[in-house]
């Protein structure tokens, strides 16, 4: 009888261990296995940091990139640098169970060579965002939370679209992500939100999610509305030929303060709030000149994605 009980106990332990083990596939197509839900996570991408927190697991984060500035609790965590200057030594000292970062990061091979577990994720479209939320929820063993979070975001974007006045629909929009200039194309999550709000994007789908444009392309496209962050806005009307663009002539430039820009360029749980900002811009542009922000520009500890 004792042998039977011991065997049952062993089988129970093995079953519990199997249930606790986590295996996910990241955006590289690599399967990453962990013996249990990670207790110590390092996030090197702001949108991933925000998603982990939105899933209710901020307490598992032990360090982030320097750009992860939301929510407030993330600000207090050790900052490990940016994509090009992450401190490997400081990261290793945190003894993470897993590191989540962008698929475009150059750190992945170095970290894996050190024996660290790495999950690489890269959300660019709304579909990507939903998938990444699901992957992170699997990592955290909270699949139902991902479904709840996505449903909430999707419904809120729909609500913003439904509330827009007819005059705000169909406006031709140029969204400048960076003064290079890089634009938010129709295939990006930002472009997809604009489309759902009824806007027309000057960037055709074949140029990809975030193409670098020839400034003359924007002049020829002649957008009715320009959306741009305060980091890129100075001197925009003085660019060669840009003074003739309808959005510039009619003063329909929506200039985002840094905190707004951070929210808008991150494919994560605050996309519904980003949609509300875009909807406000379109509504104001449909009604007349857009008031510029009164908040003075200060270089923020923020960053894209």
N, C-alpha and C positions, 0 to 999 in steps of 0.2 A: 504493500500500500504506500509506504514511504517513497519507494522508487517511482511509483506512478505519480504521486503528488509532486515529486522533484522534477519529473519530466514535464508535467503540466506547467509548473512554475517556469521552467526553462523555455518552453514553447511560448508562454505568455510574454516573457521578457524579450524573446526574439521578435515576436509579432509587434510589440510596442516599439522596439528599436527600428523595425522596418517602417512603421508608420511615422516615426519621428524623422527618418532620413528624408532629405530633400534633393530632388534632381530636377533641374530645369534646363531648357535650351535657350541660349542667348541669341542675339541678333547676328552673331558670326556663324550660327548653326552649331556651336559647341555645347555639348552637354556638361553641365557643372553640377557635381554632387557634393552634398554636405551631410554630415552624420546627423544633424539636427537643425532646427531653425536657428539661423545665426543670431548670436547675442551681441556681437560687436561688428558693426558695419561702418565702412568708410565710403562716402559718396563723393565722387569727383565731378558731378554735373548738377547744377542747380535744380533742373526740372526733376531729376531723380530724387534729390534731397526732399523737395516739396512733396513728391508723390509718396515717399516712404512716410513722411509725417502725416499726410492726408489719410493714409491707411491706418493711422493710429499707432505707429511704431517709431516715433521720433526718439524715444528713449534708447533704442538700439544703436543709434548713430554715435560714433565716438570721434569722428573727424570728418571734415568736408574740404572741398576746394574753397578758395578765397571768395568766390562769387556767390556762394550759397548764403544769402542774406534774408531768407524767409523760410519758415516762420521765425519769430523772435528767438525761440529756443535754439535754432540752428546757429545764430550769431555767436552764441557763447561757446561753441565747440572749437577745438583746435583747427586752425586753418593751415592747409598743407601746400598752398600755392595754386597756380593755374595750370592749364594744359601743357605749357611749355616748361614750367619751372617747379613742378611738384617735388617736394622734399621726400625722396624715397626713404631716407633714414628716419625722418619723423613719422612717416606712415608706418613703417615696419615696427617702430617702437610702440605703436598703438595696439599691436597684436590683433588685427582684425580677423574675423572669421571669413569675411568676404569683402571685396571691393567692387562697387558698381561704378561704371564710368562709360564714356562715349565710345562707340565702336571705332571712331576716328582717332582715339587717343593713341599716342606713341608709347605709352607706358606698359601696355598689356604684356608684351613679351618679357620685359624686365621683371615685372611683378610675378608672372608665372614662373620665371626662372628661379625666383627666390622661394618658390613653393607656395605662393599665396593664391587663393581662390579669386578669380576675376569673372564678373558678369558684365559683358559689354552690350550696351543698349543704345539705340539711336532713333528717337522719335522725330519724324519730319512731317508726317501727315496725321490727320485725325485718327485714321485707322492704326497708325503706328502708336499713337498715344494710348489708345485702348489696349493694344497688344502689350505695350510696356507695362501698363498698370496691372494687367493680368499676370505678366511674368513676375513682377515684384510682389504681387499678392501671393503667388505660388511660393516664392522664396520665403515669405513671411507666414505661410500657411494660413492665409486669410482670403481665400478665393471669393467669398461672398462680398467682402468689402470692396473688391475691384468692381464687381457688377453694380453695387450700390453707387459707388463714386462715379462711374461712367454714366449711368442712367441719370444721375443728378446733373452732371455737366451737360449732357446732350439735351435734356429737357430745358435747361436754363438758356442754352443758345437758341433753341426753338422759340422760347418765350420772347427773347429779345427780337428775333426776326419778325414774329407776329405783331409786335407792338410798334414797329416802325411805320411812320406815316408814308403814304404812297409816294410823295415827292422825294423821299430819301432813297427810294429804290432806283436802280438803274444808273446811278452816278458812276462815272469813269474814274477809277482810283489808282493812284500810284502809292505803294507803301515802301518807303525806303528803310531798309534794315540797317544799312551802314553807308557812310558817305563816299564809298569807293566809286560808284554807288552799287551796292547790292540791294536787290529788291525781293519782296515776298511774292513769289509767283503763285499762280492758281493751284499748283500742286503742293504747296506748303500748307501746314495746318492753319497759318494766318490767312492765306489766300482762300482756303476752304471756308473759313468762318466768314470772310467777306462775301463769298458767293452765297452762303446761306442767308446773309443779311440783304441779299439782292443787289449787291454792288457788282460792277464790271471791272475786272482787273486789266491794266494795260499790258501785263506780261502774259504771253500765250503759254499754254501748257507745255509745248515742246521745249521751252527754255529751262524747264526743271523747277525745283522748289525755291531755290535761292540764287538766281543767276546774277552775275556781275554784268551790268548794262553799260553800253556806251551812252554818255549823257545826252547825246543827240537823239538817241532812241526815245528818251522821255520827252524831249521837246517835240518830236514828230507825233508822239502819241497824244499829246495835249490833254493830260488828265484834268478833270473838273475838281478833283480833291486830291491833296497830297497829305499823307500821314507820315510823320517823321519824329524822331526823338530829339530832345534838346542837345544831345551830343553831336548830332549831325546837322541840325537846323541852321547854325550861324553861316551866313553867306550864301545860303541856298538860292534866294531870289537874284543874287548877283552872278550866278553861274552863267556862262555864255549862252544866250538865247532863252534862258529860263524865265526872264521877265515877261516873255510873250505867252507863257503857258497860262491857260485859263485859271487854274487853281491859284497861281501867283497873282495874276491881275485882279481876280475877284476876291482875293484874301481868304481863300478857303484852304488854309494850311492847318491841320491839326497837329500841334506840337506837343509831344508827350513829355511830362516831367520824368526824371530818372526812375522813380518808383513805378510809374505807369509803364515805361519802356520795358523794365525788367519783367513785369507781369505779362506784357504782350508778346515778348519774344520767347517765352518759356512754354514748351509744349507739355503742360502738366495740369494739375488740379484747379488752377485759377483761370482756365480758359473761358469759363462763363463770365467772369469779371472782365476779361479782355474783350469778349464780345460786347459787353455793355459799354465799354469805352469806345469801341468802333461804332456802335449804334448811335451813341451820343454825338460822335463826330459827324456821321452822315446826316443826322437830324439837324444839327447846327448848320452844316453846309447847305442843306436844302432850304434853310430859312434866311440865309444871308452870310456876311463875313463871319469868320470864326474868331472868337476872342483868343488871343495868345495867353499862355499861362503866366501867372504873376509870380510863381515860385522861382527864385533865382537859381541859376544852374550851378550845381556843385558836382564835381566828379565823384560819383558814388561807388561803393564797393559792390557793383552789380555786374551782371554778365549774361550773355545769351545762352539759351537752352538750359 
